[in-house]
Amino acid sequence: MTRSVSVRFLLLALAWLLLSAFYGNSQADDTPEDIARQVKAAYIFKFANYIEWPASSFEAPDSPIVIGVTGADQLADELTRISANRLIGKRPVTVKRLTMMDSTAGVHILYLGGRDNGVTKPRSQLKGWVSSLQGQPLLSIADATQEFAETAVIKFVIDNNRLRFDVSLAAAERNHHKVAAPLLTVARRLD
């Protein structure tokens, strides 16, 4: 099997696993937007299994992994649903809704959504807030279409009508965490 074929196989297997694990009982009337949000939430939840944070990121060995979501309330709801009573490693998961400008202290994964609960902030304020996140031990995730996506560690992209993701190794290093090889293998692109 060539590398290209084995990577595609691994990607398809991961997608099938994510979908079957979280959405085996999916409603037949889900819209494409609902399905895309469900897949995105499953990816975000699973990403935590492939990230190594600095030891100082957690107060105790059983401290929860906190997923912060800004500008995407329905995605936060979906993450709350799929993380209920589940562990990542030996850690429980907490989902926290944030608005841009909130403190990200104690947050391990941050999804930067497209809008902030309908409130438009001055561009310079948003840029300053996003810039302040750099260097924190935070796995930042954004859609590639967002203006601040270039600072994110993981960027969601649509490629051939499929949700894929790119990984910025430079951003991961800047944020003091390591991304495990299995996640890098299924990424669409590494920069």
Summary of the structure (lengths in Angstrom):
residues: 191
radius of gyration: 16.2
end to end distance: 25.9
largest distance: 51.6
contacts: 523
relative contact order: 0.14
helix: 42%
strand: 24%
